[in-house]
Amino acid sequence: MECKLVNHIKHYVGQKYAMSSQRRFIDYLRKNGVVIGNNLRLFGYKTIKIDISTPGYLEIGDNVVIAADVTILTHDYTTSVFVHAFHDYIPGRSKVKIGNNVHVGQRAMILRGVTIGDNCIIGAGAIVTKDIPENTVAAGIPARPLCTLEEYYRKRKEKVEQEVYEYVQHLRKTKGEGLTVEDFREEFAQFWSNNVICSASFRKLIEEVQMQGHKDLFLLKNPPQYSSFEDFLQANK
């Protein structure tokens, strides 16, 4: 029990440090002229490469998530080849705009001159060379629209029940029957309510991070499939 408490404290302190460091990095970008909206989240911010050579040429909207190893460029230096080939120099700067409610997947690259519309998902490893319209899921090299956000939402809803079942079975094999609410930070919507018993830090994680501070609206729009955590585990035996 003591070991579990120590690990929990270490995890909590680590999260607090990471959040404060992330805020300092975002403040640094803002001070250098990058236009950033509210609730920007950077996963693995130390690995994210953001071009601030022309900081006013990068605009990031509200509720944007940028995963680890993402690169965002507002200029390129390829035209340096022209100096030797043609004895000429051509500048290369173009604005990048990322709209509201956008997720940029791990190791994606966004090149100069690109606008990504609102409510978009950019797949992991994508190289975005052209504009992505709003409400679009895009991936690939170069990134191309795969489907609308609504189509992707419906596909994920169709698969979630089987995926949750498989995850519960995996946990039972690796941890036994002593499963807790804290094991399901991704699957919480299946059973979450104001009456769920869990630690205060886990409740804060779910309601402030996963629900992004919109608990009441979230629960109104997403009534839980199961009446309790116990019912959830029983149904997924």
C-alpha positions as CSV (number, residue, x, y, z in Angstrom):
1,M,0.0,0.0,0.0
2,E,2.8,2.4,0.9
3,C,4.6,1.6,-2.4
4,K,1.5,2.3,-4.3
5,L,1.0,5.7,-2.5
6,V,4.6,6.7,-3.2
7,N,4.2,5.9,-6.9
8,H,1.0,7.8,-7.0
9,I,2.7,10.9,-5.4
10,K,5.6,10.6,-7.8
11,H,3.2,10.4,-10.8
12,Y,1.2,13.4,-9.5
13,V,4.4,15.5,-8.9
14,G,5.7,14.5,-12.3
15,Q,2.5,15.6,-14.0
16,K,2.5,19.0,-12.2
17,Y,6.1,19.6,-13.2
18,A,5.4,18.6,-16.8
19,M,2.4,21.0,-17.0
20,S,4.3,23.9,-15.5
21,S,7.2,23.3,-18.0
22,Q,4.8,23.1,-20.8
23,R,3.2,26.4,-19.8
24,R,6.6,28.0,-19.8
25,F,7.3,26.7,-23.3
26,I,4.0,28.1,-24.5
27,D,4.7,31.4,-22.9
28,Y,8.1,31.4,-24.6
29,L,6.4,30.9,-28.0
30,R,3.9,33.7,-27.3
31,K,6.6,36.1,-26.2
32,N,8.4,35.4,-29.5
33,G,5.3,36.3,-31.5
34,V,3.5,33.0,-32.1
35,V,-0.3,33.5,-32.0
36,I,-1.7,30.9,-29.7
37,G,-5.3,30.4,-28.6
38,N,-6.7,28.9,-25.4
39,N,-6.0,25.3,-24.1
40,L,-3.1,24.3,-26.3
41,R,-1.8,20.9,-25.2
42,L,1.7,19.7,-26.2
43,F,2.5,16.0,-25.6
44,G,6.3,15.6,-25.3
45,Y,6.8,19.3,-25.8
46,K,10.6,18.9,-25.7
47,T,10.5,17.0,-28.9
48,I,8.2,19.4,-30.8
49,K,10.0,21.6,-33.3
50,I,8.3,24.9,-34.0
51,D,9.8,27.3,-36.4
52,I,10.0,30.8,-34.8
53,S,12.2,32.4,-37.4
54,T,9.1,34.3,-38.4
55,P,7.0,33.8,-35.3
56,G,4.1,36.0,-36.4
57,Y,3.6,33.6,-39.3
58,L,2.3,30.8,-37.1
59,E,-1.2,30.9,-35.7
60,I,-2.6,28.2,-33.5
61,G,-6.3,28.2,-32.5
62,D,-8.2,27.1,-29.4
63,N,-8.2,23.5,-28.1
64,V,-5.3,22.2,-30.2
65,V,-3.4,19.1,-29.3
66,I,0.1,18.6,-30.8
67,A,1.7,15.2,-30.2
68,A,5.4,14.4,-29.7
69,D,8.0,14.9,-32.5
70,V,5.8,17.2,-34.6
71,T,7.5,19.7,-36.8
72,I,5.9,23.0,-37.9
73,L,7.8,25.1,-40.5
74,T,7.0,28.7,-41.6
75,H,10.0,28.9,-43.9
76,D,12.4,26.8,-45.9
77,Y,16.0,27.2,-47.0
78,T,15.9,25.1,-50.1
79,T,16.3,28.2,-52.2
80,S,19.9,28.4,-51.0
81,V,20.7,26.1,-53.9
82,F,19.7,28.9,-56.3
83,V,22.7,30.9,-55.1
84,H,25.2,28.6,-56.7
85,A,23.0,27.4,-59.6
86,F,21.6,30.7,-60.7
87,H,23.4,33.3,-58.7
88,D,20.1,34.4,-57.2
89,Y,18.4,34.2,-53.8
90,I,14.7,33.7,-53.4
91,P,13.1,34.0,-50.0
92,G,10.7,31.3,-48.7
93,R,8.3,32.3,-46.0
94,S,4.6,31.5,-45.8
95,K,2.1,31.6,-42.9
96,V,0.9,28.5,-41.2
97,K,-2.5,28.5,-39.6
98,I,-3.9,25.7,-37.4
99,G,-7.6,26.1,-36.6
100,N,-9.7,25.4,-33.5
101,N,-10.1,21.9,-32.1
102,V,-7.3,20.2,-34.1
103,H,-5.2,17.1,-33.2
104,V,-1.8,16.8,-34.8
105,G,-0.5,13.3,-34.6
106,Q,2.9,12.1,-33.5
107,R,5.8,12.8,-36.0
108,A,3.6,14.8,-38.3
109,M,5.2,17.6,-40.3
110,I,3.4,20.8,-41.3
111,L,5.1,22.7,-44.1
112,R,5.0,26.4,-44.8
113,G,1.9,28.0,-46.4
114,V,-0.5,25.4,-45.0
115,T,-3.9,26.1,-43.4
116,I,-5.6,23.4,-41.3
117,G,-9.3,24.1,-40.8
118,D,-11.3,23.7,-37.6
119,N,-12.2,20.2,-36.2
120,C,-9.4,18.3,-38.0
121,I,-7.3,15.3,-37.2
122,I,-3.9,15.0,-38.8
123,G,-2.6,11.4,-38.6
124,A,0.7,10.3,-37.2
125,G,3.6,10.7,-39.5
126,A,1.7,12.8,-42.0
127,I,3.4,15.4,-44.1
128,V,1.0,18.3,-44.7
129,T,1.9,20.2,-47.8
130,K,-1.5,21.6,-48.8
131,D,-4.5,23.1,-47.0
132,I,-6.8,20.7,-45.1
133,P,-10.4,21.7,-45.1
134,E,-12.3,21.9,-41.8
135,N,-14.0,18.8,-40.3
136,T,-11.5,16.5,-42.0
137,V,-9.4,13.5,-41.1
138,A,-6.1,13.6,-43.1
139,A,-3.1,11.3,-43.2
140,G,-0.3,10.1,-45.4
141,I,2.7,11.4,-47.3
142,P,1.7,13.9,-48.6
143,A,-1.3,14.2,-46.3
144,R,-4.6,13.7,-48.0
145,P,-8.2,13.8,-46.7
146,L,-9.4,10.3,-45.8
147,C,-12.9,11.1,-44.5
148,T,-14.9,13.7,-42.7
149,L,-14.7,14.1,-39.0
150,E,-18.3,12.9,-38.7
151,E,-17.6,9.7,-40.7
152,Y,-14.6,9.0,-38.5
153,Y,-16.6,9.5,-35.4
154,R,-19.2,7.0,-36.5
155,K,-16.5,4.4,-37.4
156,R,-14.9,4.8,-34.0
157,K,-18.3,4.5,-32.2
158,E,-19.0,1.2,-34.0
159,K,-15.7,-0.3,-32.9
160,V,-15.4,1.0,-29.3
161,E,-17.5,-1.7,-27.6
162,Q,-15.3,-4.6,-29.0
163,E,-12.1,-2.6,-28.2
164,V,-13.2,-2.0,-24.6
165,Y,-14.1,-5.7,-24.2
166,E,-10.7,-6.7,-25.4
167,Y,-8.9,-4.3,-23.1
168,V,-10.8,-5.5,-20.1
169,Q,-9.8,-9.1,-21.0
170,H,-6.2,-8.0,-21.3
171,L,-6.3,-6.4,-17.9
172,R,-7.8,-9.5,-16.3
173,K,-5.0,-11.6,-17.7
174,T,-2.2,-9.3,-16.6
175,K,-3.7,-7.9,-13.3
176,G,-6.3,-10.4,-12.2
177,E,-9.7,-9.5,-11.0
178,G,-8.8,-6.6,-8.8
179,L,-9.5,-3.9,-11.4
180,T,-10.2,-0.4,-10.4
181,V,-11.7,2.7,-11.9
182,E,-8.1,4.1,-12.3
183,D,-7.4,1.4,-14.8
184,F,-9.8,2.9,-17.3
185,R,-8.7,6.5,-18.0
186,E,-9.6,6.0,-21.7
187,E,-12.8,4.0,-21.2
188,F,-14.3,6.1,-18.5
189,A,-17.3,7.3,-20.6
190,Q,-18.7,3.7,-20.5
191,F,-19.6,4.1,-16.8
192,W,-18.7,7.6,-15.5
193,S,-21.1,9.5,-13.3
194,N,-20.9,11.9,-10.3
195,N,-21.2,8.8,-8.0
196,V,-18.1,6.9,-9.3
197,I,-15.7,6.2,-6.4
198,C,-12.2,7.1,-7.2
199,S,-9.3,9.2,-6.0
200,A,-9.6,13.0,-6.2
201,S,-6.6,13.2,-8.5
202,F,-8.1,10.7,-11.0
203,R,-11.5,12.5,-10.9
204,K,-9.7,15.7,-11.7
205,L,-7.8,14.0,-14.6
206,I,-11.1,12.8,-16.1
207,E,-13.1,15.9,-15.6
208,E,-10.5,18.5,-16.4
209,V,-8.3,16.8,-19.0
210,Q,-10.4,14.1,-20.6
211,M,-13.7,16.0,-20.5
212,Q,-11.7,19.3,-20.8
213,G,-13.7,21.0,-18.1
214,H,-17.1,20.4,-19.7
215,K,-18.3,17.7,-17.4
216,D,-22.0,18.6,-17.3
217,L,-22.4,19.0,-21.0
218,F,-20.3,15.8,-21.6
219,L,-22.5,13.7,-19.4
220,L,-25.6,15.2,-20.9
221,K,-24.5,14.3,-24.4
222,N,-22.9,11.0,-23.4
223,P,-25.1,9.1,-20.9
224,P,-23.0,6.1,-19.6
225,Q,-23.7,2.8,-21.1
226,Y,-23.6,1.1,-17.7
227,S,-25.2,2.2,-14.4
228,S,-22.0,1.7,-12.4
229,F,-18.4,0.6,-12.6
230,E,-19.3,-2.8,-11.2
231,D,-22.0,-3.3,-14.0
232,F,-19.3,-2.3,-16.6
233,L,-16.9,-5.0,-15.3
234,Q,-19.7,-7.6,-15.1
235,A,-20.9,-6.9,-18.7
236,N,-17.3,-7.3,-20.0
237,K,-16.6,-10.7,-18.5
